[in-house]
Amino acid sequence: MKHKGASIFLRVFTYVKNGKNLLLFGLILLMVDVAFNIGIAKVQQSFLDVLNQGDFKRLSFYLIVFSICFLLAMILTFVGYFFREYSFSLLTRNFQFDTFSMLNKLPYEELKGRHSGDLISRASYDVQDCCRHLKDGLFGIFENALQFAVALTYLCFINFPLAVAVAITGGLIFFCSSIFNPKIRKISSEIYNKESDIKSLIKEMAQGISVVKAYGLQSYFGEKYAKYRRDTYRLYRKSILTNVFMQQLLNIMRESVWIIGVFLICLSAINGEMTVGLVLTFTLLMSQVLWPFVIIADRWRTLNNSYGSAYRALDLAAFGQNSQSEKIEVTNPLLPPAEDFAVLLRNVSFKPDKSVEEPLFESFDLEIRRGEKVAIVGASGSGKSSLLKLITGLYRHDSGLITIFDKQVDGTSEVKDFYSYVPQHNYLFTGTISENISFGAISFDDDHIKRAAEAANADEFISRLEQGYHTLVKEGGATLSGGQKQRIAIARAMLKNAPLLILDEATSSLDRRNAMKIQRLLESLPTETTCIFVTHSPASLSFVDRIVILEKGRIAASGNLEELTQRNLLYQELFDSAEV
């Protein structure tokens, strides 16, 4: 999705949603601030003129009126400030929720291809930074543009030629600032990308700290961090120099015009064309015509500085929307009776790496009947795990048809209720062990959770923990062994009790005793439960109804253990070499 100029900020503004009226009222009440600032000049003129005339009674009247106006202005200013801040808090909240929602819906393939640190940066820091700068920029530009218009109008009534000259100079100030904007925007985008790289590096080092320590990689990561920081500081230095140069240039222009204007207006006063109060009023108004251009230029610079964060956050949200709208081409499905099959793949093609011409699966067919127990075996790289990810919808196939219990797996349909999935590498979330088991079915009570853990042979080690099922799991399950995490993941799948159970090397992290218990669990599954699992263990093949051997993305052979042992050389070789 392409974003150009101010359109990126207009897109962000759509997130204000139900706060539009509050934002509108807040902007309207900015007029009170402007009226107060301009009114100060009129107040000073009136006071000076009355003092020159020695009219104390009139001076007292002015003091009472201006005090009442001041009090009302303060109240309305407070209300306007609250409306503006609250409406932008709604905008920020909606933007954060939408970005997180889109992140949550991104396809597995896209998430896998992006660094987690970059995703975290986009969904949190970039959104907050964008909204903060947008708020400052919008209100600053609106208020100062309004102040310029009112002050210039007032100034024209005092000295029209000089007012026009001041306005033209202000326009030149803004024009000069706009010359720097493209460069500031470019540097801003580069800085945000570099900061994201640094966050990703730190997260990567923290996640792989055991490998870092074991291989003495501290120097490697230290040098990499130093390089990233040097590049970032260089960009910051360039940004500071550009901003300072622009700011000083604008200040010089503004001060020069102000000095010349004051000199000319003083000449008018010497010639008797103006009172002292009017001279002071004109001087203040001239500042309020010139100064808004400097503020607007600065706020415009603020918007350009936030361009990088806004683009990155919207890019994430836009990709989530686009990925959901993509349709999969269904070619020549030739469907058999749907009620007979738990899983059906017909004419499926898939390329895990879109930059490679050769697909992993091409015109691939597989039928798994309801209640059937199927083992997927094959050498490394044959496509076993990819096949399971296609069935679960984690990978989006390029063409063909995949169904689970007659529900099409197309990246948009909800088929997750029909299967339980235990991936090869499991992840435990921060929370209790009980919560980690029940994520798949949060409505179940403690008894159901305990029975699921017993079935997965996890209850024994959980019960030995000081707080049992209420033991707090740290990030990624850092305090648990690989086998313990694997058994919790299997318990999670058993608790869900879906009609289709999918396991990707579920016993790979288990010792022989626990692996045999999980095998007995699979053997004792109800006849109506369909089970598909990838395995490298010959012992796991004795009870299955069918073994499917994959070779480079195609089915090399299919049958039960006895059939394949007798007639299939490929299977015999794999079996003899203990590759499965």
MITORMAR-911132 format. One record per residue (C-alpha): residue in three letters; x, y, z. Coordinates in steps of 0.2 Angstrom, whole numbers, plus 5000, padded with zeros to 4 digits. Layout:
N
ALAXYZ/...
//
This chain:
580
MET500050005000/LYS500750174995/HIS500650325006/LYS501050504999/GLY501150665008/ALA499750715020/SER498650565015/ILE499650455027/PHE499050575042/LEU497250585035/ARG497250395036/VAL497750395054/PHE496350525058/THR495050395053/TYR495450305070/VAL494750455080/LYS493050375076/ASN491750415090/GLY492850555096/LYS492550665081/ASN491350785089/LEU492550805104/LEU493950845092/LEU492950965083/PHE492351055098/GLY494151055105/LEU494751135088/ILE493351265089/LEU493851315107/LEU495551345101/MET494751505094/VAL494651565113/ASP496551545114/VAL496751645099/ALA495551785104/PHE496451795121/ASN498151815113/ILE497551945101/GLY496552025115/ILE498052055125/ALA498652175112/LYS497052275113/VAL497052275132/GLN498752345132/GLN498252485119/SER496752525129/PHE497652535146/LEU499052645139/ASP497852765130/VAL496752785146/LEU498352815157/ASN498852955145/GLN497153035147/GLY497153005166/ASP495452935166/PHE495452825182/LYS493552775181/ARG493752705164/LEU495252615169/SER494352525183/PHE492952485171/TYR494152405159/LEU494952305173/ILE493352225178/VAL492852185160/PHE494552115156/SER494552015172/ILE492851935168/CYS493451895150/PHE495051815157/LEU494151705169/LEU492951645155/ALA494351615143/MET495251505156/ILE493751395159/LEU493451375140/THR495251345137/PHE495251205150/VAL493751125142/GLY494451135125/TYR496151065131/PHE495250915139/PHE494150885123/ARG495750885112/GLU496750775123/TYR495350655126/SER494950635107/PHE496750595103/SER496850475117/LEU495350385108/LEU496250395092/THR497850325099/ARG496850185108/ASN495950135092/PHE497450145081/GLN498350025094/PHE496949905094/ASP496749905076/THR498649875073/PHE498749735086/SER497149655078/MET498049665061/LEU499649595068/ASN498649455076/LYS497849415059/LEU499449415049/PRO499649245040/TYR500949135048/GLU502049145033/GLU502149335034/LEU502449335053/LYS503849205050/GLY504649315037/ARG504749465048/HIS505849495064/SER504749495080/GLY505749645086/ASP505149745071/LEU503349695073/ILE503349745091/SER504149915087/ARG502849945073/ALA501349895084/SER501849995100/TYR503250125099/ASP502850185081/VAL500950195084/GLN501250305100/ASP502550415092/CYS501550445077/CYS499950495087/ARG500950605099/HIS501850705085/LEU500250715075/LYS499250785090/ASP500650915093/GLY500750955074/LEU498850965071/PHE498451085085/GLY499951195083/ILE499651215065/PHE497751255067/GLU497951375081/ASN499351475073/ALA498551475056/LEU496951555065/GLN498051675075/PHE498951735059/ALA497251765050/VAL496551865065/ALA498151965069/LEU498452005051/THR496652065049/TYR496852175064/LEU498552235058/CYS497852285041/PHE496652415049/ILE498152495058/ASN499452505043/PHE498952405027/PRO500552425017/LEU501652365032/ALA500452225036/VAL500552155018/ALA502452165019/VAL502452065035/ALA501251935028/ILE502351915013/THR503851885024/GLY502951765034/GLY502551665018/LEU504351665013/ILE504751595030/PHE503551445028/PHE504251425010/CYS506051405016/SER505551285029/SER504551175016/ILE506251155007/PHE506951055021/ASN505450945024/PRO505850805011/LYS507550785018/ILE506850785036/ARG505550655031/LYS506850535023/ILE508050545038/SER506550515050/SER506050355041/GLU507850295041/ILE508050325060/TYR506450225064/ASN507050085053/LYS508750085062/GLU507950095079/SER506849945074/ASP508449845069/ILE509249885086/LYS507649825096/SER507649665085/LEU509549635089/ILE509249655107/LYS507749535107/GLU508649405097/MET510149405109/ALA509049395124/GLN508049245116/GLY509649155111/ILE510649205127/SER511149015131/VAL511949005113/VAL512749175115/LYS513549125132/ALA514048945126/TYR514849005110/GLY515549165118/LEU514649275106/GLN514549435117/SER515949515106/TYR514949475090/PHE513349555096/GLY514249695105/GLU515149745088/LYS513449725079/TYR512549835091/ALA513949965091/LYS513849965071/TYR511949995072/ARG512150125085/ARG513450215075/ASP512350215060/THR510950285070/TYR511950415079/ARG512550475062/LEU510750495056/TYR510250585072/ARG511750705069/LYS511150735052/SER509350765058/ILE509950885072/LEU511050985060/THR509650995047/ASN508351055060/VAL509451175069/PHE510051255052/MET508151275047/GLN507651345064/GLN509051475064/LEU508751525047/LEU506851555051/ASN507351645067/ILE508551765058/MET507151805044/ARG505851835058/GLU506951945069/SER507552045054/VAL505752085048/TRP505252125066/ILE506652255069/ILE506352335052/GLY504452345056/VAL504752415073/PHE505852545066/LEU504552605053/ILE503152605065/CYS504152705077/LEU504452835063/SER502552845061/ALA502352885080/ILE503653015079/ASN502753095065/GLY501153095076/GLU500252965065/MET500052845080/THR499752845099/VAL500952755110/GLY499652625114/LEU499452595095/VAL501252575093/LEU501352445106/THR499852355099/PHE500552355081/THR502252285088/LEU501352145097/LEU500252105082/MET501752095071/SER502551965082/GLN500851865081/VAL500851875062/LEU502651825060/TRP502851705075/PRO501451585069/PHE502451555053/VAL503851495063/ILE502751385074/ILE501851315059/ALA503551275051/ASP504151195067/ARG502451095069/TRP502551045050/ARG504350985054/THR503650885069/LEU502350795057/ASN503750755045/ASN504750685059/SER503350565063/TYR503050515045/GLY504250365047/SER503250295062/ALA501550325054/TYR502150245038/ARG502750085047/ALA501250065058/LEU500050095043/ASP501049975032/LEU500749835045/ALA498949875046/ALA498749885027/PHE499649715025/GLY498449635037/GLN496949695027/ASN497749645010/SER498249475015/GLN496449435021/SER495749495005/GLU496849374994/LYS495949234987/ILE496649064983/GLU496348994965/VAL495448834965/THR495748724950/ASN494848564945/PRO494448504962/LEU493548344956/LEU492848314974/PRO492248144981/PRO490848134993/ALA491348255007/GLU490548165022/ASP491848025020/PHE493448135023/ALA494148225038/VAL495548305027/LEU495548325008/LEU496948404998/ARG496548414979/ASN497648474966/VAL498648584979/SER500148684974/PHE501248784986/LYS502948874986/PRO503648915003/ASP504849034995/LYS504049144982/SER505749194975/VAL506049014970/GLU505348944954/GLU505148764959/PRO503648734971/LEU503748614985/PHE502048534981/GLU501248534964/SER499548454959/PHE499648364976/ASP498248254981/LEU497848174998/GLU496348105006/ILE496148055024/ARG494547975030/ARG493648015046/GLY494347915061/GLU495947865051/LYS497647865060/VAL498947925047/ALA500847935050/ILE501848055038/VAL503648005036/GLY505048055025/ALA506848125024/SER507248295030/GLY506548425018/SER505248315010/GLY503848425015/LYS503148345031/SER502948495042/SER502448605028/LEU501048485024/LEU500348495041/LYS500548685041/LEU499548685024/ILE498148575032/THR498048695047/GLY498048845037/LEU499648915044/TYR500348915026/ARG499248975012/HIS499248864997/ASP499448944980/SER498048844971/GLY496948694973/LEU495848644987/ILE496048595005/THR494548555017/ILE494448495035/PHE492748415038/ASP492048495022/LYS492648665028/GLN493748755015/VAL495448805022/ASP495748965012/GLY496549085025/THR494849165029/SER493749025035/GLU493648975053/VAL494148795054/LYS495248795070/ASP493748725080/PHE493948565071/TYR495748525075/SER497048515089/TYR498848555083/VAL500448515092/PRO501948595082/GLN503748535082/HIS504348685092/ASN503048725106/TYR502948895115/LEU502248925132/PHE501549095137/THR501849195152/GLY500449135165/THR500148985175/ILE500348805169/SER498448785170/GLU498148935159/ASN499448865146/ILE498448705145/SER496748785144/PHE497148915131/GLY496348805118/ALA494748775128/ILE494548915141/SER492848855147/PHE493548695155/ASP493748675174/ASP495248615184/ASP494648435183/HIS494648435164/ILE496348515164/LYS497048385176/ARG496348235166/ALA497148315150/ALA498748325159/GLU498648145165/ALA498348095147/ALA499848185141/ASN500948115155/ALA501148285162/ASP500248275178/GLU501648185187/PHE502948325185/ILE501648465187/SER501048395204/ARG502948395210/LEU503048585208/GLU502748685223/GLN501248775216/GLY500648635205/TYR499548685191/HIS499648865197/THR501548875195/LEU501949035185/VAL502748995168/LYS504149125163/GLU504349195146/GLY504449045133/GLY504348925147/ALA506148955151/THR506148865168/LEU505448705160/SER506348565150/GLY505948535132/GLY505048375136/GLN504048455150/LYS503448595138/GLN503048465125/ARG501948365137/ILE501048535142/ALA500748565123/ILE500048385121/ALA498948415136/ARG498348575128/ALA497848475112/MET496948335122/LEU495948465132/LYS495248545116/ASN494648365111/ALA494448415093/PRO493948285080/LEU495648305071/LEU497248285080/ILE498848345071/LEU500548315079/ASP502248365071/GLU503548255079/ALA502648265096/THR503848145105/SER505448225098/SER505848305115/LEU505348165126/ASP506348025133/ARG505947845128/ARG504847815143/ASN503747965140/ALA503747945122/MET503047765124/LYS501647835135/ILE501147965122/GLN501247825109/ARG499947725120/LEU498947885121/LEU498847895102/GLU498447705101/SER496947725113/LEU496147875104/PRO494347855101/THR493947775084/GLU493047935078/THR494548045081/THR495648075066/CYS497448085069/ILE498848145058/PHE500648145064/VAL502448165058/THR503648045066/HIS505447985065/SER505147845076/PRO504847665069/ALA504047615085/SER502647745081/LEU502147655065/SER501447495072/PHE499647555076/VAL499247675062/ASP498047635048/ARG499147715035/ILE500847775032/VAL501147915019/ILE502947925013/LEU503448095006/GLU504948124995/LYS505248304989/GLY503448364990/ARG502648204982/ILE501848044989/ALA503147914985/ALA502147774993/SER500647745004/GLY500047595014/ASN500047505031/LEU501647455039/GLU501647275033/GLU501247325015/LEU502647455014/THR503947345023/GLN503647205010/ARG503547304994/ASN504347474995/LEU506247494994/LEU506147674999/TYR505247635015/GLN506447495018/GLU507947605016/LEU507247735027/PHE506747605040/ASP508447515040/SER509447685041/ALA508347735056/GLU507947895046/VAL506147875052/
//
